Amino acid sequence: MRTVWYQIAAVLVIGVPLAMAQQSTATQGALAFENGTVDEEVYSNECLGFSFSIPTDWKTCFTTTKARHVPGGLALLTLCPKNANSRGTIALQASDATNRIASAQDYVSGDIQRIINKRNEDWELIASPYPVAYGGRLFSRAQYRLGTSYYALVYTKFRQFFIGELVVGASSQEVDQAVDSLLGVSFKADKVNPKCLMTQPSTPVSERTADGIGILSREPAVPIPAPIPPQSKH
């Protein structure tokens, strides 16, 4: 009998950690929409089906390349200018479009409408949504001023997501230059991989991130991050 108990104990000691290790490996190896990689200054996301070349004058703001869950979608990658005297943000984002038939133009128009309805600050619409082409796909772009900062929304509908950028700058010219970072975007086939999964539920729309970067929503939402101030020189 004692031998039997030793065998059972051995199975528990060896088998349980092995099963946990296998489960952990399976999770890590799973295709997930949150998992992006940066290799030789190129961001890639297998599940979202696109790659994005980081412009030479910009750098990643955070060390992790795993997307953050924000209301209604994912904040994929946030870029800051390398120049310590510059300020601005390029926020690469993906918003869930699974249950919506709206086009990218409708999505961007909805964000602008929220500006009109809910923002009390001094603002100016610089450009209503209009079509632009990047990476062989049609995007919708709009631009506006809020206070002393300038913003651009640039999105396309791809693989059941609205994928694009929120750009913030100190001037309209800075924003124009930053938006052209999308010249470095390329897309694969517009076909969802059924093996891809979302490792956690999307953040409820009612919640808001502390920094405001990457706020997305199933209903049109306006992400309003504050521009990053000039970096202090060390």
Buried (B, 14 or more C-beta within 10 A) or exposed (E): EEEEEEEEEEEEEEEEEEEEEEEEEEEEEEEBBBBBEBEEBEBBBBBBBBBBBBBEEBEBBEEEBEBBBBBBBBBBBBBBBEEEEBBBBBBBBBBBBEEBEBBBBBBBBBBBEBBEEEBEEEBEEBEBBEEBEBBEBEBBBBBBBBEEBBBBBBBBBBBBBBBBBBBBBBEBEBBBBBBEBBEBBBBBEEEBBEEBBBEEEBBEBEEEBEEEBBBBBBEBBBBBBEBBEEBEEE
